Amino acid sequence: MAEIINLRAVRKAKERLETRAQADANAVKFGRRKVDKRLEAAQLEKAKRDLDGHAMTPKDPE
């Protein structure tokens, strides 16, 4: 006898694989991890603070 397969289960498994493949493609194309976003924001903030710390104050006009 032939093996009996549940077509609904096969269809759902195929949909899951396609959805996962699309999600992985979107993650590569658009996404960054939350840790990476926070690290970049912290680095930008530190660079801004460092730059502001080196700013010279204007002299008083006499």
C-alpha positions as CSV (number, residue, x, y, z in Angstrom):
1,M,0.0,0.0,0.0
2,A,1.0,3.6,-0.5
3,E,1.8,5.8,2.4
4,I,-1.0,8.1,3.4
5,I,-0.1,11.7,3.7
6,N,-2.2,14.6,5.1
7,L,-2.2,17.2,2.4
8,R,-3.3,19.9,4.8
9,A,-0.2,19.3,6.9
10,V,2.1,19.3,3.9
11,R,0.5,22.6,2.7
12,K,1.0,24.2,6.1
13,A,4.6,23.0,6.4
14,K,5.3,24.5,2.9
15,E,3.8,27.8,4.0
16,R,5.9,27.8,7.2
17,L,9.1,27.3,5.2
18,E,8.2,30.0,2.7
19,T,7.3,32.4,5.5
20,R,10.5,31.7,7.3
21,A,12.5,32.2,4.2
22,Q,10.9,35.6,3.6
23,A,11.5,36.6,7.2
24,D,15.1,35.6,7.0
25,A,15.5,37.6,3.7
26,N,13.8,40.7,5.4
27,A,16.1,40.4,8.4
28,V,19.2,40.5,6.2
29,K,17.8,43.3,4.1
30,F,16.4,45.6,6.8
31,G,17.0,44.3,10.3
32,R,19.6,44.8,12.9
33,R,19.7,43.4,16.3
34,K,18.5,45.6,19.2
35,V,22.0,45.3,20.7
36,D,23.6,46.6,17.5
37,K,21.2,49.6,17.4
38,R,21.9,50.4,21.1
39,L,25.6,50.1,20.6
40,E,25.6,52.4,17.6
41,A,23.4,55.0,19.5
42,A,25.8,54.9,22.4
43,Q,28.8,55.4,20.2
44,L,27.2,58.3,18.5
45,E,26.3,59.9,21.8
46,K,29.9,59.4,23.1
47,A,31.3,61.0,19.9
48,K,29.0,64.0,20.3
49,R,29.9,64.4,24.0
50,D,33.6,64.2,23.2
51,L,33.3,66.7,20.4
52,D,31.3,69.1,22.6
53,G,33.9,68.7,25.3
54,H,36.6,69.9,23.0
55,A,34.7,73.0,21.9
56,M,36.3,76.3,22.7
57,T,34.3,79.0,24.4
58,P,34.4,82.4,22.6
59,K,36.3,85.1,24.3
60,D,34.5,88.1,25.8
61,P,34.6,91.1,23.5
62,E,36.5,93.9,25.2
